[in-house]
Amino acid sequence: MIGFGLQELSRQFDDLASGIGATADSSMPAKALPHSEIEFITIRKSLATAYSDIQYRARRSIEAFDRGSDTPDAAGTETARRDALERGVNYRVVYDPSAFKRESGVPMRPGSPALPGSSARVSSIVPARLVIRDGEESLIFSAADRSGGVLGARIHSPWFAALLNDTFETVWGSALPLPTERVATSPRLSGEEQEILRLLATGLTDESIARFLGVSLRTVQRKVQAIQRSFGATSRFQLGAMSAA
């Protein structure tokens, strides 16, 4: 039931992100609606600027979802993030596994000396790209690829930020801790163990992995259990998510 509830929450939030463009189109073509707390963003450079500005303005906290797509300029946002961390801003980020497959803007791991004050988790139900600043304002990225349309919305509303934060806390509570090192390439693993993890992350069963590697099912199960113990994973799902990160 919990899993179903989270999936439904993710679907509703994705609908919200997808509806940003439709809302803007039905309201008025202007980027910022007069007397409104909503600013619609239609230019990718402006989206990157808003993403950085929210981090520069942060005083206490940043909560974020990262789906690994629609990434603003990595260089500019990285500078903003480091500046915020140096000011003592606390970051909590939930990453979709796909965020670790992009060539630029790859998340750094918690525990790194370069990222004090940051916490990260990974989840397969990250509903949309989102940033919340100090519980006061938020930036939602459109879920759809709207070439020439609305790319996101910056919302200056503590009430709406609190509503989004409730969603964030729900997903955060179910997400898996992000390991402080890359599990799949850890020097603690043998070449065969790394290959097992790679196959595990693709969704293959133990039986399929055993056939692929030409070893017994018992060998694969024994190695998977040993890797779980080594990295503190409590289940195959958690180990698969950790290896994808």
QUICORUR-V343292 format. One record per pair of residues at least 12 apart in sequence whose ideal C-beta (glycine too) atoms are under 7 Angstrom apart, sorted by sequence separation. I is the first residue (numbers start at 1). J is the second residue. D is the distance in Angstrom with one decimal. If there is no record, write none. Layout:
I	J	D
I	J	D
This chain:
95	107	5.7
128	140	6.4
129	141	3.7
140	152	5.9
224	236	6.8
227	239	6.4
107	120	6.4
128	141	6.5
139	152	6.1
140	153	5.3
184	197	4.9
196	209	6.0
199	212	6.3
93	107	6.9
183	197	6.6
184	198	6.2
206	220	4.8
128	143	5.4
139	154	5.1
206	221	5.5
24	40	4.2
137	154	6.8
138	155	5.1
137	155	6.3
195	213	6.8
206	224	6.7
137	156	4.8
51	72	4.5
62	84	6.6
136	158	5.1
138	160	6.6
135	158	6.2
138	161	5.0
48	72	3.4
52	76	5.1
56	80	5.3
137	161	6.0
196	220	6.4
200	224	7.0
47	72	5.7
48	73	4.4
52	77	5.3
55	80	3.9
95	120	6.4
97	122	6.1
136	161	5.7
51	77	5.5
55	81	5.7
58	84	5.0
91	117	6.4
135	161	5.2
138	164	5.3
56	83	6.5
62	89	6.0
66	93	5.8
90	117	5.2
91	118	4.2
92	119	4.9
93	120	4.9
94	121	5.1
95	122	5.1
96	123	6.9
97	124	6.6
135	162	6.2
196	223	5.7
48	76	6.0
52	80	4.0
56	84	7.0
61	89	6.5
68	96	5.5
89	117	6.8
91	119	6.9
96	124	7.0
196	224	6.6
48	77	6.8
55	84	4.8
60	89	6.6
61	90	4.9
62	91	4.9
63	92	5.2
64	93	4.7
65	94	5.4
66	95	4.9
67	96	4.5
88	117	6.4
94	123	5.3
132	161	5.4
59	89	7.0
60	90	6.8
66	96	6.7
68	98	3.8
74	104	4.5
85	115	6.3
96	126	4.0
135	165	6.2
193	223	5.8
197	227	6.7
58	89	4.6
67	98	6.5
68	99	3.4
71	102	6.5
74	105	3.8
85	116	6.6
95	126	7.0
67	99	6.6
85	117	5.5
94	126	5.7
132	164	5.6
66	99	4.8
68	101	6.5
85	118	6.6
132	165	5.7
68	102	5.4
71	105	4.8
130	164	6.5
193	227	6.0
132	168	6.5
189	227	6.9
200	239	6.6
201	240	5.3
200	240	5.1
66	107	6.8
188	230	6.2
201	243	4.6
200	243	6.2
201	244	4.6
126	171	6.8
125	171	6.5
197	243	4.2
123	171	5.8
183	231	5.6
121	172	6.4
123	174	6.6
123	175	3.9
179	231	6.4
122	175	6.2
123	176	6.9
121	175	3.6
122	176	5.3
121	176	5.9
121	177	5.7
122	178	5.4
121	178	5.7
120	178	4.1
67	126	5.2
70	129	5.6
183	242	4.8
184	243	4.6
183	243	5.0
65	126	4.8
67	128	6.9
65	127	6.7
67	129	5.2
176	238	5.2
65	128	6.3
66	129	6.5
179	242	5.2
65	129	6.0
65	130	4.4
176	241	5.1
64	130	6.2
176	242	6.9
179	245	6.7
64	131	4.7
178	245	5.7
110	178	6.2
62	131	6.5
63	132	4.4
109	178	6.3
111	180	3.9
110	180	6.4
62	133	6.1
70	141	4.9
109	180	5.3
109	181	6.9
61	134	5.9
60	134	5.1
58	133	5.0
59	134	5.6
57	133	6.2
58	134	6.0
54	131	5.6
94	171	5.6
94	172	5.8
54	133	4.8
51	131	6.6
92	172	6.5
94	175	5.0
54	137	6.8
95	178	6.9
54	139	5.6
51	139	6.2
50	139	5.7
63	165	6.3
47	151	5.0
50	154	5.2
47	152	5.3
63	168	4.8
42	149	6.6
44	151	6.2
42	150	5.6
41	150	6.9
42	151	6.2
40	150	5.1
41	151	5.4
17	128	3.7
41	152	4.8
41	153	6.8
14	127	5.1
40	153	5.5
41	154	6.5
13	127	3.5
14	128	5.6
39	153	6.8
10	125	4.4
13	128	5.4
38	153	5.7
39	154	4.4
10	127	4.0
38	155	5.4
7	125	6.2
9	127	7.0
37	155	6.0
6	125	5.4
37	156	4.5
122	241	5.2
20	140	6.3
37	157	4.6
21	142	5.5
20	142	4.9
17	140	5.6
21	144	6.5
122	245	5.0
17	141	6.6
18	142	7.0
17	142	5.9
18	143	4.4
21	146	4.9
17	143	3.9
18	144	5.3
24	150	4.5
21	149	4.9
14	143	5.3
21	150	4.0
20	150	5.6
20	152	6.8
20	153	4.8
97	241	6.4
100	244	6.5
100	245	5.2
97	244	4.1
97	245	6.4
13	167	5.8
9	167	6.3
9	170	6.2
6	170	6.8
6	171	6.9
6	174	5.8
